[in-house]
Structures are given as structure tokens and as C-alpha cells.
Amino acid sequence: MYVPNRVFDLMDIFRVRLRVGPGISAGVRATRPLSAYLGLHSTVFAGLPGPRGAREIPWPVGFDLRSGAQASVADVSKGAPYYDPLEVGLEVQPLIVGVNVGIGVFEILDFAAGLLCIDLQHDDFGRDYAQQESADSTQGQGAPADGGQTRTD
């Protein structure tokens, strides 16, 4: 899955969504602590969806539904897409047609590390992180010298 994962990691860097649907909203992001959003929109989008944040296929079309307000880490909005914690971007929905654009800085690092088979974002297909974490946690403990048998002398 090396090649598809690198393509998806590259696509994760950029968010370029053209949105169509009713709403009035605006938002700005310059990292998670320096971000704000206010409004309501219910739209469909086409374009690069942006960072996935999880192991999923980045479909170039979808729904973008969000409402509420968000300022820095205080977020009372609902329905926001996943935003890279270091993402820089903006969104605006003035009535019917809008955009949501951004660049995921951490996703650039994830892409570069992915070239060396290191998945910083844990979003690559073909890896079982739960199994890997379980194996990592038991390796440090070591097995009993007697093979797990309990001695009763």
C-alpha cells in the first residue's frame, strides 16, 4: 500500500473545497489555538477534502455541514471537518457558493516521513496499529525465565 498511502498523504496537505448550498459562515485558521469560526452552512463540496485525520479514502466530493461558533480551543460548533492542528486556511460561505481552503503543515511532515515508511498521522492503509501497540507494550516487559510456569517449591 506504499504508493496509495503516499498519494493520500500528498492529498492530505491541501484543502481546496468549492461548496454549493445555503449558509452564511466564515472561518480562519492559523493553527488550532489561532482559529475562529462563526456561522451555519449545509453544503456539498467538490475538490481536495484536506487532511483525513484517520484511515479513510479522501473522496473528492462530499457534504460539508457546520453550525455554531469556535474561537481558539473553545468550540461550540457542530459538524466541522477534521482540521490539522497546524493548518493554515480560511473558509467563507456567503449565501449559496463558498470555499474552504487550507494547507496542513503537519501533513507535510507526515508526507515526508511517509517516504521513509514512517506514518506520523497513523492514517496509512495496510497497518494494524492496535496490534503493533500491543506488541510494543509487551516487548518491554519480557517473558518469565521459566516460560510462564509458576513454581511451587
MARKEMAR-572053 format. One record per residue (C-alpha): y, z, x; residue in one letter; residue number from 1. Coordinates in steps of 0.001 Angstrom, whole numbers, plus 500000, padded with zeros to 6 digits. Each point is the difference from the previous one (the first is absolute). Last residue first. Layout:
pt py: Y pz: Z px: X lumlo: A drenmar: NUM .
...
This chain:
pt py: 474742 pz: 545882 px: 508517 lumlo: D drenmar: 153 .
pt py: 501173 pz: 497952 px: 497001 lumlo: T drenmar: 152 .
pt py: 501296 pz: 496770 px: 501422 lumlo: R drenmar: 151 .
pt py: 501829 pz: 497598 px: 497758 lumlo: T drenmar: 150 .
pt py: 499287 pz: 496339 px: 500600 lumlo: Q drenmar: 149 .
pt py: 503020 pz: 497690 px: 500132 lumlo: G drenmar: 148 .
pt py: 498770 pz: 498033 px: 503005 lumlo: G drenmar: 147 .
pt py: 499614 pz: 503092 px: 502224 lumlo: D drenmar: 146 .
pt py: 503235 pz: 499255 px: 501892 lumlo: A drenmar: 145 .
pt py: 501999 pz: 500096 px: 496797 lumlo: P drenmar: 144 .
pt py: 501835 pz: 496765 px: 499279 lumlo: A drenmar: 143 .
pt py: 503554 pz: 499362 px: 501119 lumlo: G drenmar: 142 .
pt py: 503197 pz: 501088 px: 498278 lumlo: Q drenmar: 141 .
pt py: 502275 pz: 497283 px: 501405 lumlo: G drenmar: 140 .
pt py: 497814 pz: 497193 px: 498701 lumlo: Q drenmar: 139 .
pt py: 499911 pz: 501417 px: 496460 lumlo: T drenmar: 138 .
pt py: 503682 pz: 499340 px: 499245 lumlo: S drenmar: 137 .
pt py: 499936 pz: 496473 px: 501450 lumlo: D drenmar: 136 .
pt py: 496919 pz: 499032 px: 497974 lumlo: A drenmar: 135 .
pt py: 501618 pz: 501186 px: 496765 lumlo: S drenmar: 134 .
pt py: 503229 pz: 498194 px: 500890 lumlo: E drenmar: 133 .
pt py: 498059 pz: 496760 px: 500632 lumlo: Q drenmar: 132 .
pt py: 498067 pz: 500269 px: 496722 lumlo: Q drenmar: 131 .
pt py: 503201 pz: 500571 px: 498042 lumlo: A drenmar: 130 .
pt py: 501736 pz: 497220 px: 501950 lumlo: Y drenmar: 129 .
pt py: 497470 pz: 497310 px: 499089 lumlo: D drenmar: 128 .
pt py: 501373 pz: 496847 px: 501576 lumlo: R drenmar: 127 .
pt py: 499420 pz: 496439 px: 498787 lumlo: G drenmar: 126 .
pt py: 503468 pz: 499521 px: 498500 lumlo: F drenmar: 125 .
pt py: 503015 pz: 501326 px: 501860 lumlo: D drenmar: 124 .
pt py: 502446 pz: 502353 px: 498263 lumlo: D drenmar: 123 .
pt py: 499743 pz: 503104 px: 502175 lumlo: H drenmar: 122 .
pt py: 503716 pz: 499659 px: 500936 lumlo: Q drenmar: 121 .
pt py: 499500 pz: 500478 px: 503757 lumlo: L drenmar: 120 .
pt py: 497057 pz: 497574 px: 500181 lumlo: D drenmar: 119 .
pt py: 499130 pz: 499482 px: 503676 lumlo: I drenmar: 118 .
pt py: 498036 pz: 496799 px: 500683 lumlo: C drenmar: 117 .
pt py: 502259 pz: 498963 px: 502933 lumlo: L drenmar: 116 .
pt py: 501793 pz: 497381 px: 497865 lumlo: L drenmar: 115 .
pt py: 500091 pz: 502742 px: 497380 lumlo: G drenmar: 114 .
pt py: 502313 pz: 502024 px: 502249 lumlo: A drenmar: 113 .
pt py: 502616 pz: 497231 px: 499754 lumlo: A drenmar: 112 .
pt py: 499576 pz: 499706 px: 496213 lumlo: F drenmar: 111 .
pt py: 500168 pz: 503771 px: 499462 lumlo: D drenmar: 110 .
pt py: 503134 pz: 500202 px: 502179 lumlo: L drenmar: 109 .
pt py: 501671 pz: 497284 px: 497910 lumlo: I drenmar: 108 .
pt py: 498802 pz: 501833 px: 496878 lumlo: E drenmar: 107 .
pt py: 501875 pz: 503092 px: 501200 lumlo: F drenmar: 106 .
pt py: 503223 pz: 497956 px: 499880 lumlo: V drenmar: 105 .
pt py: 499370 pz: 498709 px: 496474 lumlo: G drenmar: 104 .
pt py: 502630 pz: 497332 px: 499310 lumlo: I drenmar: 103 .
pt py: 501564 pz: 499701 px: 496565 lumlo: G drenmar: 102 .
pt py: 500846 pz: 497918 px: 496975 lumlo: V drenmar: 101 .
pt py: 499902 pz: 500689 px: 496247 lumlo: N drenmar: 100 .
pt py: 501693 pz: 497348 px: 497901 lumlo: V drenmar: 99 .
pt py: 501323 pz: 499560 px: 496477 lumlo: G drenmar: 98 .
pt py: 500181 pz: 497711 px: 496974 lumlo: V drenmar: 97 .
pt py: 500480 pz: 501190 px: 496385 lumlo: I drenmar: 96 .
pt py: 502676 pz: 502769 px: 499763 lumlo: L drenmar: 95 .
pt py: 501369 pz: 500717 px: 503483 lumlo: P drenmar: 94 .
pt py: 496850 pz: 501109 px: 501872 lumlo: Q drenmar: 93 .
pt py: 500801 pz: 500988 px: 503585 lumlo: V drenmar: 92 .
pt py: 497847 pz: 501045 px: 502896 lumlo: E drenmar: 91 .
pt py: 500719 pz: 500921 px: 503588 lumlo: L drenmar: 90 .
pt py: 498262 pz: 500304 px: 503327 lumlo: G drenmar: 89 .
pt py: 499086 pz: 501990 px: 503091 lumlo: V drenmar: 88 .
pt py: 496523 pz: 501489 px: 500029 lumlo: E drenmar: 87 .
pt py: 499234 pz: 502976 px: 502267 lumlo: L drenmar: 86 .
pt py: 497948 pz: 501973 px: 497447 lumlo: P drenmar: 85 .
pt py: 498385 pz: 496670 px: 498922 lumlo: D drenmar: 84 .
pt py: 500622 pz: 499641 px: 496266 lumlo: Y drenmar: 83 .
pt py: 497147 pz: 499939 px: 497483 lumlo: Y drenmar: 82 .
pt py: 501173 pz: 498579 px: 496680 lumlo: P drenmar: 81 .
pt py: 502039 pz: 502222 px: 497704 lumlo: A drenmar: 80 .
pt py: 498586 pz: 500700 px: 496541 lumlo: G drenmar: 79 .
pt py: 501861 pz: 503155 px: 499091 lumlo: K drenmar: 78 .
pt py: 503274 pz: 501385 px: 501299 lumlo: S drenmar: 77 .
pt py: 500739 pz: 503685 px: 500398 lumlo: V drenmar: 76 .
pt py: 500148 pz: 499871 px: 503791 lumlo: D drenmar: 75 .
pt py: 501797 pz: 502547 px: 502179 lumlo: A drenmar: 74 .
pt py: 498929 pz: 498895 px: 503509 lumlo: V drenmar: 73 .
pt py: 503174 pz: 497951 px: 500544 lumlo: S drenmar: 72 .
pt py: 501602 pz: 499349 px: 496635 lumlo: A drenmar: 71 .
pt py: 497797 pz: 498652 px: 497206 lumlo: Q drenmar: 70 .
pt py: 500782 pz: 499249 px: 496387 lumlo: A drenmar: 69 .
pt py: 498058 pz: 498824 px: 496997 lumlo: G drenmar: 68 .
pt py: 498029 pz: 496917 px: 499053 lumlo: S drenmar: 67 .
pt py: 497681 pz: 497562 px: 501705 lumlo: R drenmar: 66 .
pt py: 497730 pz: 497137 px: 499002 lumlo: L drenmar: 65 .
pt py: 499200 pz: 497185 px: 502417 lumlo: D drenmar: 64 .
pt py: 497085 pz: 497906 px: 498797 lumlo: F drenmar: 63 .
pt py: 498084 pz: 497571 px: 502136 lumlo: G drenmar: 62 .
pt py: 499984 pz: 496837 px: 502071 lumlo: V drenmar: 61 .
pt py: 499367 pz: 499380 px: 503722 lumlo: P drenmar: 60 .
pt py: 496818 pz: 502130 px: 499985 lumlo: W drenmar: 59 .
pt py: 499816 pz: 502353 px: 502975 lumlo: P drenmar: 58 .
pt py: 496249 pz: 500812 px: 499891 lumlo: I drenmar: 57 .
pt py: 499366 pz: 503733 px: 500113 lumlo: E drenmar: 56 .
pt py: 499191 pz: 502679 px: 502615 lumlo: R drenmar: 55 .
pt py: 502956 pz: 502334 px: 499642 lumlo: A drenmar: 54 .
pt py: 503683 pz: 500221 px: 500928 lumlo: G drenmar: 53 .
pt py: 500404 pz: 496404 px: 498857 lumlo: R drenmar: 52 .
pt py: 503262 pz: 499147 px: 501746 lumlo: P drenmar: 51 .
pt py: 501965 pz: 497125 px: 498470 lumlo: G drenmar: 50 .
pt py: 499263 pz: 497884 px: 496909 lumlo: P drenmar: 49 .
pt py: 500805 pz: 496637 px: 501596 lumlo: L drenmar: 48 .
pt py: 501092 pz: 497705 px: 497198 lumlo: G drenmar: 47 .
pt py: 499832 pz: 499967 px: 496209 lumlo: A drenmar: 46 .
pt py: 501017 pz: 502810 px: 497693 lumlo: F drenmar: 45 .
pt py: 499606 pz: 500997 px: 496361 lumlo: V drenmar: 44 .
pt py: 502542 pz: 502393 px: 498557 lumlo: T drenmar: 43 .
pt py: 500650 pz: 503231 px: 498138 lumlo: S drenmar: 42 .
pt py: 503191 pz: 501540 px: 501331 lumlo: H drenmar: 41 .
pt py: 501800 pz: 503338 px: 499823 lumlo: L drenmar: 40 .
pt py: 502715 pz: 501469 px: 502146 lumlo: G drenmar: 39 .
pt py: 500956 pz: 502028 px: 503030 lumlo: L drenmar: 38 .
pt py: 498604 pz: 499915 px: 503525 lumlo: Y drenmar: 37 .
pt py: 500897 pz: 501643 px: 503313 lumlo: A drenmar: 36 .
pt py: 498737 pz: 500066 px: 503560 lumlo: S drenmar: 35 .
pt py: 500892 pz: 501717 px: 503260 lumlo: L drenmar: 34 .
pt py: 497185 pz: 502554 px: 500192 lumlo: P drenmar: 33 .
pt py: 497389 pz: 497244 px: 499484 lumlo: R drenmar: 32 .
pt py: 501330 pz: 497575 px: 502593 lumlo: T drenmar: 31 .
pt py: 503098 pz: 497806 px: 499487 lumlo: A drenmar: 30 .
pt py: 499297 pz: 499198 px: 496361 lumlo: R drenmar: 29 .
pt py: 502367 pz: 498847 px: 497238 lumlo: V drenmar: 28 .
pt py: 499541 pz: 499806 px: 496262 lumlo: G drenmar: 27 .
pt py: 501464 pz: 498391 px: 496934 lumlo: A drenmar: 26 .
pt py: 498947 pz: 499761 px: 496372 lumlo: S drenmar: 25 .
pt py: 500809 pz: 498312 px: 496715 lumlo: I drenmar: 24 .
pt py: 497020 pz: 498546 px: 498224 lumlo: G drenmar: 23 .
pt py: 498329 pz: 497166 px: 498157 lumlo: P drenmar: 22 .
pt py: 497634 pz: 497618 px: 501730 lumlo: G drenmar: 21 .
pt py: 499716 pz: 497704 px: 502992 lumlo: V drenmar: 20 .
pt py: 499550 pz: 501307 px: 503538 lumlo: R drenmar: 19 .
pt py: 500065 pz: 498118 px: 503305 lumlo: L drenmar: 18 .
pt py: 498206 pz: 502217 px: 502470 lumlo: R drenmar: 17 .
pt py: 500448 pz: 499679 px: 503752 lumlo: V drenmar: 16 .
pt py: 498395 pz: 503002 px: 501732 lumlo: R drenmar: 15 .
pt py: 499107 pz: 499352 px: 503623 lumlo: F drenmar: 14 .
pt py: 497880 pz: 501966 px: 502468 lumlo: I drenmar: 13 .
pt py: 496929 pz: 500193 px: 497749 lumlo: D drenmar: 12 .
pt py: 499495 pz: 496217 px: 500290 lumlo: M drenmar: 11 .
pt py: 499266 pz: 500417 px: 503716 lumlo: L drenmar: 10 .
pt py: 497524 pz: 502789 px: 499270 lumlo: D drenmar: 9 .
pt py: 498333 pz: 497789 px: 497352 lumlo: F drenmar: 8 .
pt py: 499642 pz: 497152 px: 502527 lumlo: V drenmar: 7 .
pt py: 498671 pz: 502438 px: 502625 lumlo: R drenmar: 6 .
pt py: 497453 pz: 501397 px: 497511 lumlo: N drenmar: 5 .
pt py: 498878 pz: 496486 px: 498988 lumlo: P drenmar: 4 .
pt py: 499412 pz: 499113 px: 503696 lumlo: V drenmar: 3 .
pt py: 498117 pz: 503166 px: 501009 lumlo: Y drenmar: 2 .
pt py: 497724 pz: 500211 px: 496930 lumlo: M drenmar: 1 .
